[in-house]
Amino acid sequence: MKRTLTLGVVLFSLLTPLALRGDESKREKSKLDLTQPYLLLATTLTSTMQKELSEASAAGYRVLAGCRTGGGEFAMLLEKVPQPPEFYQYLLLATTRTSTMQMELDEAAAQGFLLLRRAMMGSGSETMMVLEKAPGPRPSPSQYLLLATSLTGTLQKELGQAADQGYEVVGMVRGEQATGGGSGQHIVILEKSAQPPDEPLARAVEGSKPDPQGRYLLLATERTSTMQKELDKAASTGHRILVGSPTSGTELMVLLEKVAQPNTYQYQLLATKRLSTLQKELNQAAGKGFRLLPQTVVGKRGTGGGWKLKLLVPTGGMAVPDETVAVVEKAPGSEERYQYIVLDTQRTSTMQKEISQGVRDGYGVIAMSGSPEKANEDSVGVAANLIVVLEKSLTQ
């Protein structure tokens, strides 16, 4: 007998159009505006998220991204499919143990679900991932592997072993030890699939077969100035950024992959406590040919954030404020130019209106992240704080 999914699993059984027509009273009570090109859902309750995802999916929406907000909510951003096929099914996995997540990922993959790369969330001791099953014939099942450790040296070695077995990195999230104590974990998710990836996150090296042990490179530091220097050095030795993530909260980690031609890509790390400054710096970099890497937009805690960290900083000491970090990349020979808008609000309803206005102005959503400004011990009862970055191509 096939065992059902266990701890932390919420299966979003999608409502059919017939079921919706048979329950007009529920549709009339809906609080969702299903006319928008983008739909933002945010709640602290998985049961509420289940209900709203089911309703939105049945109306032709598809999950685009997910994150934890600064106020501790789960946020999901969905995009309306112009001509939706049969409806998609979604599976939410949430657990405090990576061993449990590994088991449930394997079971979900056997049922035809695929992990959504931009809907992986880590906060506190809980890790959440969203999987999607597309309509039609079931594809060859993917295999997933979770690596979790607080030691970057150990993780570097395990990444090499996984690459040797044919696994590709698909994401990275922050985690905490289930036993408590505040020890930050690096959690990297890898996938082995017969299907080509739908995003250029795992890039094949053309014309060569590098040593798998040297394929991935981890950089981790608390100082953004140090990270910029290490990124420049890594790029000069033939590495390209895959994804970034906070780890212990004050530490930032970036995962890179070896590419065919060294010294090809250029990187600029942006770190600021003011999102108006982030928008300005993004557009300045974009004018020089850089483009935002969506999976590097993360909130980084400073040594001045939270009462525990404040105890470690003497009064009048050099406390570092919380920051939002993003990395932009310049590809060789690229002539494309982009323009960015950074949205930040305490109210998700306000964010919904601002996203819709941006779409009408020709922008598309490229990144979503929780703000670090409210993600601390002093934020109890504070409304969600969410960052959304929109992008528009200026190249004719």
C-alpha positions as a printed Julia matrix, in Angstrom:
396×3 Matrix{Float64}:
   0.0    0.0     0.0
   1.37   3.45   -0.92
   1.92   5.55    2.16
   0.26   8.94    2.22
   2.29  12.11    2.67
   2.95  12.86    6.32
   4.18  15.72    8.47
   3.84  19.23    7.14
   2.07  18.36    3.9
  -0.88  20.3     2.58
  -2.31  19.07   -0.7
  -4.03  21.79   -2.67
  -6.82  19.84   -4.39
  -7.9   22.09   -7.19
 -11.57  22.88   -7.62
 -13.02  22.12  -11.03
 -15.14  24.67  -12.9
 -18.16  22.42  -12.36
 -17.66  22.42   -8.61
 -17.34  26.17   -8.6
 -20.53  26.6   -10.62
 -22.29  24.38   -8.11
 -21.26  26.61   -5.24
 -22.03  30.17   -6.36
 -22.47  31.32   -2.78
 -18.78  30.7    -2.05
 -17.73  32.52   -5.21
 -19.81  35.52   -4.24
 -18.0   35.67   -0.88
 -14.55  35.55   -2.45
 -12.19  38.32   -1.39
  -9.81  37.72   -4.28
  -9.75  40.02   -7.29
  -9.41  37.42  -10.04
  -9.25  40.02  -12.83
  -5.65  41.1   -12.14
  -2.71  39.81  -14.26
  -0.84  39.13  -11.01
  -2.41  37.94   -7.76
  -0.7   38.24   -4.37
  -1.72  35.92   -1.53
  -0.4   36.4     2.0
  -1.41  34.68    5.23
   0.03  33.11    8.37
  -2.33  30.11    8.04
  -1.62  27.22    5.67
  -5.34  26.36    5.64
  -6.17  29.84    4.33
  -3.41  29.59    1.73
  -4.84  26.24    0.63
  -8.29  27.72    0.1
  -7.05  30.77   -1.8
  -4.59  28.82   -3.98
  -7.37  26.42   -4.95
  -9.68  29.27   -5.91
  -7.0   31.16   -7.83
  -5.78  28.04   -9.66
  -9.31  27.23  -10.8
  -9.58  30.77  -12.19
  -6.52  30.25  -14.39
  -3.64  31.42  -12.17
  -0.3   29.67  -11.82
   2.21  30.06   -8.97
   5.13  32.29   -9.94
   7.03  32.8    -6.67
   6.8   32.44   -2.93
   8.61  33.83    0.1
   8.32  34.62    3.81
   7.46  38.24    4.48
   9.14  40.41    7.07
   6.04  40.01    9.26
   6.14  36.21    9.25
   3.45  35.55    6.64
   3.64  33.11    3.73
   3.32  35.06    0.48
   2.55  33.59   -2.93
   2.6   35.52   -6.19
   0.57  34.06   -9.05
   0.3   35.01  -12.71
  -2.78  34.59  -14.86
  -2.21  32.24  -17.79
  -3.63  33.86  -20.98
  -5.1   30.6   -22.26
  -5.0   28.17  -19.35
  -4.9   24.44  -20.07
  -6.33  22.01  -17.57
  -5.7   23.17  -14.06
  -2.44  22.71  -12.22
  -2.17  20.95   -8.88
  -0.02  22.22   -6.05
   1.58  20.51   -3.09
   2.95  22.38   -0.09
   5.6   20.73    2.06
   6.46  22.33    5.41
   8.62  20.72    8.06
  11.32  21.4    10.62
  13.42  18.37    9.65
  15.36  18.05    6.41
  15.16  14.26    6.64
  11.37  14.49    6.62
  11.44  16.97    3.73
  13.71  14.61    1.76
  11.27  11.73    2.21
   8.24  13.8     1.25
   9.96  15.28   -1.8
  10.68  11.74   -3.02
   7.03  10.72   -2.56
   5.73  13.84   -4.29
   8.1   13.36   -7.24
   6.85   9.78   -7.66
   3.34  11.24   -8.08
   4.48  13.6   -10.86
   5.11  16.8    -8.89
   8.06  19.08   -9.68
   9.67  21.54   -7.3
   9.08  25.22   -8.04
  12.46  26.87   -7.88
  11.24  30.31   -6.8
   8.88  29.02   -4.11
  11.3   27.72   -1.5
  11.13  29.43    1.88
  13.23  29.12    5.0
  12.56  30.97    8.23
  13.27  30.01   11.82
  13.26  26.23   12.18
  10.72  25.59    9.41
  11.4   25.04    5.71
   8.61  25.27    3.13
   8.58  24.19   -0.51
   5.89  24.27   -3.19
   5.58  21.63   -5.92
   3.48  21.69   -9.08
   1.92  18.97  -11.19
   1.17  20.04  -14.74
  -1.85  18.69  -16.65
  -1.35  15.99  -19.23
   0.9   12.93  -19.28
   3.06  12.42  -16.22
   6.73  13.22  -16.94
   9.61  11.03  -15.87
   9.89  11.49  -12.09
  12.65  13.72  -10.8
  14.9   12.8    -7.91
  15.66  15.33   -5.19
  18.49  15.63   -2.71
  18.68  17.96    0.29
  22.01  18.92    1.79
  21.9   20.68    5.16
  24.84  21.68    7.32
  26.16  24.65    9.25
  29.67  24.11    7.86
  30.43  25.55    4.42
  33.43  23.25    4.02
  31.26  20.18    4.56
  28.63  21.47    2.17
  31.24  22.22   -0.49
  32.41  18.6    -0.35
  28.85  17.18   -0.43
  27.97  19.37   -3.42
  30.87  17.87   -5.34
  29.74  14.34   -4.5
  26.16  15.14   -5.58
  27.36  16.66   -8.87
  29.33  13.48   -9.52
  26.02  11.57   -9.23
  24.31  13.82  -11.8
  22.43  16.23   -9.53
  21.94  19.92  -10.4
  21.45  22.72   -7.87
  17.92  24.14   -8.02
  17.77  26.31   -4.92
  19.09  27.34   -1.55
  17.28  28.48    1.6
  18.1   29.48    5.14
  17.35  27.08    7.96
  17.86  26.59   11.69
  18.72  23.46   13.6
  15.53  21.65   14.67
  17.04  21.24   18.13
  17.19  25.0    18.59
  20.11  27.03   19.77
  20.06  29.45   16.84
  22.71  27.68   14.78
  22.19  28.65   11.15
  22.05  25.98    8.47
  22.83  26.11    4.78
  20.14  24.09    2.96
  20.78  23.37   -0.72
  18.24  21.53   -2.87
  19.41  19.5    -5.88
  17.49  17.74   -8.63
  18.24  14.9   -11.04
  15.8   14.89  -13.93
  15.5   13.61  -17.48
  13.67  16.83  -18.34
  15.61  20.03  -19.16
  15.29  22.76  -16.48
  12.69  25.48  -17.12
  15.03  28.16  -15.75
  18.74  28.73  -16.47
  19.66  28.02  -12.86
  21.71  24.92  -13.65
  23.98  25.79  -16.58
  25.79  23.09  -18.52
  29.44  23.74  -19.3
  29.85  23.82  -23.06
  32.71  22.02  -24.71
  34.18  20.48  -21.57
  33.47  18.14  -18.69
  34.88  19.71  -15.55
  35.7   17.83  -12.4
  32.39  17.56  -10.47
  34.26  18.19   -7.23
  35.18  21.65   -8.52
  31.89  22.48  -10.19
  30.26  24.44   -7.35
  31.77  27.18   -5.21
  30.33  28.52   -1.94
  31.03  32.0    -0.65
  29.86  32.99    2.83
  30.59  36.15    4.78
  28.96  38.73    7.05
  30.6   41.69    5.3
  29.19  42.73    1.93
  32.49  44.4     1.02
  34.25  41.07    1.49
  31.6   39.32   -0.61
  32.17  41.77   -3.48
  35.9   41.0    -3.49
  35.27  37.24   -3.42
  32.72  37.52   -6.25
  35.25  39.37   -8.41
  37.85  36.69   -7.73
  35.4   33.84   -8.42
  34.29  35.4   -11.71
  37.91  35.73  -12.83
  38.4   31.99  -12.29
  35.39  31.07  -14.42
  32.43  30.96  -12.01
  28.89  32.3   -12.45
  26.31  32.97   -9.74
  23.42  30.54   -9.34
  21.63  31.71   -6.19
  22.07  33.67   -2.98
  20.6   33.26    0.49
  20.97  34.5     4.06
  22.18  31.77    6.42
  22.52  32.66   10.09
  20.72  35.92    9.33
  23.79  38.17    9.61
  25.73  36.04    7.12
  25.18  36.05    3.36
  25.95  33.02    1.19
  26.27  32.88   -2.6
  26.5   29.67   -4.63
  28.35  29.75   -7.97
  28.98  27.26  -10.76
  32.01  26.79  -13.01
  31.42  27.9   -16.61
  33.35  27.29  -19.79
  35.14  30.62  -20.26
  36.82  32.34  -17.32
  36.61  36.06  -16.63
  33.35  36.25  -18.59
  30.78  37.77  -16.25
  30.97  40.87  -14.07
  29.12  41.3   -10.77
  28.1   44.19   -8.58
  26.68  43.59   -5.12
  24.12  46.14   -3.92
  23.36  46.38   -0.21
  21.25  49.11    1.37
  18.87  49.67    4.26
  16.69  51.98    2.12
  14.71  50.45   -0.73
  14.52  53.79   -2.51
  18.33  53.63   -2.63
  18.15  50.05   -3.95
  15.93  51.16   -6.84
  18.31  54.01   -7.66
  21.37  51.74   -7.6
  19.65  49.05   -9.65
  18.87  51.54  -12.39
  22.36  53.02  -12.29
  23.85  49.54  -12.73
  21.31  48.7   -15.43
  22.44  51.77  -17.38
  25.91  50.2   -17.49
  24.61  46.91  -18.89
  23.99  44.98  -15.67
  20.83  42.95  -15.02
  19.37  41.8   -11.71
  19.77  38.13  -10.73
  16.33  37.43   -9.2
  17.43  34.73   -6.78
  19.97  36.98   -5.1
  17.43  39.45   -3.66
  17.5   38.6     0.05
  17.19  40.27    3.43
  20.41  40.29    5.45
  20.31  40.95    9.18
  22.77  43.44   10.6
  24.54  43.22   13.94
  22.14  45.88   15.23
  18.96  43.86   14.55
  17.14  42.01   17.33
  17.62  42.18   21.1
  19.96  39.18   21.23
  22.37  40.77   18.8
  22.08  44.17   20.48
  23.43  42.62   23.68
  26.61  41.8    21.78
  27.11  45.38   20.56
  28.21  47.91   23.21
  26.3   51.17   23.39
  27.72  53.5    20.8
  29.46  50.64   19.05
  29.62  50.03   15.31
  26.28  48.28   14.86
  25.5   47.33   11.26
  21.86  47.92   10.22
  19.62  45.36    8.51
  20.02  45.45    4.74
  18.43  44.24    1.53
  21.03  42.66   -0.75
  20.88  42.11   -4.5
  23.47  41.12   -7.11
  23.47  42.35  -10.71
  25.32  40.6   -13.53
  26.83  41.89  -16.76
  27.14  39.32  -19.52
  29.88  39.7   -22.15
  28.79  41.58  -25.25
  25.26  42.21  -23.99
  23.6   45.34  -25.36
  20.29  44.89  -23.55
  19.18  47.56  -21.11
  16.58  47.34  -18.34
  14.72  49.56  -15.93
  13.59  48.62  -12.41
  10.94  49.52   -9.86
  11.28  48.37   -6.24
   8.0   48.11   -4.33
   7.86  47.88   -0.56
   4.79  48.03    1.64
   3.47  46.94    5.02
   0.11  46.0     3.43
  -0.18  43.24    0.87
  -3.41  44.77   -0.47
  -1.45  47.9    -1.33
   1.24  45.8    -2.99
  -1.4   44.13   -5.19
  -2.47  47.51   -6.58
   1.11  48.66   -7.15
   2.04  45.45   -9.0
  -1.0   45.77  -11.26
  -0.09  49.39  -12.03
   3.47  48.36  -12.86
   2.22  45.69  -15.24
   0.04  48.27  -17.0
   3.16  50.42  -17.4
   4.98  47.59  -19.18
   6.88  46.01  -16.28
   6.99  42.36  -15.27
   7.59  40.88  -11.83
  11.12  39.49  -11.54
  11.81  39.0    -7.82
  10.05  38.84   -4.44
  11.52  38.74   -0.96
  10.7   39.48    2.65
  12.22  42.63    4.09
  14.68  42.14    6.97
  13.52  45.34    8.64
  10.63  43.64   10.43
  12.04  40.11   10.61
  13.41  40.39   14.14
  12.47  39.79   17.74
  10.88  43.24   18.05
   8.37  42.65   15.23
   5.59  40.85   17.12
   2.24  42.12   15.88
   3.79  44.1    13.01
   2.14  43.83    9.58
   3.91  41.97    6.8
   6.76  43.7     5.02
   7.27  42.58    1.43
   9.64  43.6    -1.37
   8.76  43.07   -5.05
  11.08  44.06   -7.89
   9.67  44.78  -11.36
  11.69  44.91  -14.59
  11.12  46.44  -18.01
  13.29  45.96  -21.08
  14.38  49.18  -22.78
  15.93  47.42  -25.76
  13.95  47.79  -28.98
